[in-house]
């Protein structure tokens, strides 16, 4: 679907061309490293780690860690839905410093970074509130800048990502303040809408499966009353490497849709339910 005012010039092509054109080839690796801080793989790896290990390090409560997961998953699902709905292209390949496929509006990196770092600032107890938000805003702006510097987004894409992310973050945090499962349910509902709009693409199926898996995982944690159960670092590392790696592999290799769905639903459920899974294993070991 196209929208009025979607011409390249209206979306800030001159800004992208000027910024990307000023970047020497030698800084591209640095820009790639920095833009990774707003990428899906980074966010869905760090988010679970904060959820698992944050309570033992007094960063935030396990409940707030779950809120961080829920709002992050919801934001990523929202990006899939919005990009498919608007179907607006990226800048021309002549402007890009790296190859990038898919639709460009809104910027997924800008949206994801806004929600993830904003949620961290709102939910963690580290430092002062002002310092947390200053650091969060710095990371958000940095990620947005890298998208322009790499030439893979128009200015409007990035600004829209900031705006969409900020509105969603405020709404999702307010919703999850009462009940965390509302956040996971919202993420699943958005992912379902994205699936309807986009069809059975790998991204849409992955988002749908991961969010429904996460919702199921949170139900498991609640039923086993394992919210405060300790997560061993080795278990977390194995889960991230095995399940996170498998999920990323299915998307990178254009795996069959049923495979993408199966791997993502298991990953989503396991990431959220890991405290309950470990608690169950400990109980079994004690009983033996």
Secondary structure, 3 states (H helix, E strand, C coil): CCCCCCCCCCCCHHHHHHHHHCCCHHHHHHHHHHHHHHCHHHHHHHHHHHHHHCHHHCCCCHHHHHHHHHHHHHHHHHHHHHHHHHCCCCCCCCCCCCCCCCCCCCCHHHHHHHHHHHHHHHHCCCCCHHHHHHHHHHHHHHHHHHHHHCCCCCHHHHHHHHHHHHHHHHHHHHHHCCCHHHHHHHHHHHHHHHHHHHCCCHHHHHHHHHHHHHHHHHHHHHHCCCCCCCCCHHHHHHHHHHHHHHHHHHHHCCCCHHHHHHHHHHHHHHHHHHHHHHHHHHHHHHHC
